[in-house]
Amino acid sequence: MHIPIVNHSNNPLPAYATLGAAGMDIRAFLEEPLTVAPFERVLVPTGIHIALPMGYEAQLRMRSGISYRQGLIMPNAPATIDCDYRGELKVIVANISNEEQIIQPGERIAQMVIARYERITWTETDSLDETERGTGGFGSTGKS
């Protein structure tokens, strides 16, 4: 599948790091390093705009290494980029560590997964079919 992309940064296009990678690394489009204070949230620009076909979304996820080593997370992960959005992709990053963290220009900040989705129509009803689980909620599976 070919997806139109506009790259306003000097960073490489999003790319898969390995043959089996589901997500493409995307990079921070910054003129200078960005300091993220403990428990602060920032919006990190990427410089890229995409045009997905109808029926597809882009999901943004934090890279595991940056989360583990620096305590930087995406509080809305996975973030959904709708197929009709044409603005710049930006990554919401929160620092959950007790120390300032630095995001460098061009640093691989997140991963982008392209996923197919279905649109549905609700059928309102008075009851649902019975299942073995039934109404068992949080923590209810796997119990003897």
N, C-alpha and C positions, 0 to 999 in steps of 0.2 A: 504494500500500500504506500502511495506517495502522498505526503502531507505538505501543503504550502507553509513555509516558515519565513518570517522576516527577522533578521538578526541585526539589531542596532548596536551590538557590542562588538568588541574585538575578540571575544571568546569563541572557541570552537562550537559548532552546533551540538545540541544534545546528542549523546552517543552511548551505545551499549558498551560496557567495559569488557564483557566476555561474551562468548557465543551463547551461553545459557542465561544471560541476564534478562530479567523481565522489564527492568527499568533502565531508562537512559539517564546518565548523569547530566544535571544542568548546573550552570556556574553562576556565581554572584557577579553582577555587572556593577562594579564600584570603582570610583576614581581613586579612593584611598581606603585603607583598612577601616572597618566598622567595629567599634567597641560596643559590646552588649553587656550592660550592667547586670548583676545578679537579679533575677526575677523580672527583668525588663523584657518587653516584646518589641520587635522591630519588623519592618517590612523590607525585605531584601529584593531589589530589582534583578531581573535576569537579562533584560534587553531583548527578549524574544517575544514574538507574536506568532500565533499559529491559526490555521483555518482547518478545523476538523470537519469531516463529513457528518451529515445527520446520522444519528445512531451511535456516535462515538463520544467519549469523554476522555480528558487527560486527568490522571490522578497524580497529585504531587505528594511525595513522601520524604521525610528526612532520611538522610543517609545514616546507616547504623553506626558507622565509625565516629562521626561527628557527635552523635547523640551520646555514645558511650564515653568517648574521650573528653568531650567538652561540656556535656550536659545541655546541648542545644537541641531543642525539640520543635516540632510543628504542632501547636495546640489544636489545630483543626485537621490533622492528618487522618485519612487521606483527604487532601483538598481536591475539590472537583472543579475542573475547567470545562464549562459547557461548550458544545459545538458551535454556538452562535456568538461566543465571546471573541472579540478581536483585539482587546487591549493587551498591554504588556503583562506577561506572567510574572507574578511576584510571590515570594515565599514568606509567610508569617513565621518568624523564628522567636522562640522564647528561651531564655537562659534559666534553667532550673538549678544551676550550680550556685555555690556561694562565692564565686570569683568572677571577675570580669572575663569575658571571652572575646576573642578577636576573629572577625571574618575577613579574610584577605580578598582583594580583587582577583577575580578569576577562580576562586576556590570552588570546588565541587560542593554545592550546598544542599542539593536535594536530588531525588530521582523522579522521573516522570514515566508513568505507565499509561499506555493508550488502551482503553477498554471499550468493548461494545456494550450497549445497554438496550433494554426494551422499554418502550412506553406502554402503559397499561390503561385499561378502563376499569373502574370499580363496578362491581355488581353488588348492590346493597342487598343484604339478607337479614333474617332474624336469628339465624344460628349458623354455626360452622360444623364441619365434619369432626368426628371424634378421632383422637390419636392416642397412642400409648403414653406420650408425655402429657397430653392435656394442657392444663393451665400452669404446670410446674414452671416456675420462673428461675431467677438467679440462683445458681448453685444447686439446682434440683436434679441435674443429670448425673449419672455415675454413682448414685447412692444405691446401696443394697436394700 
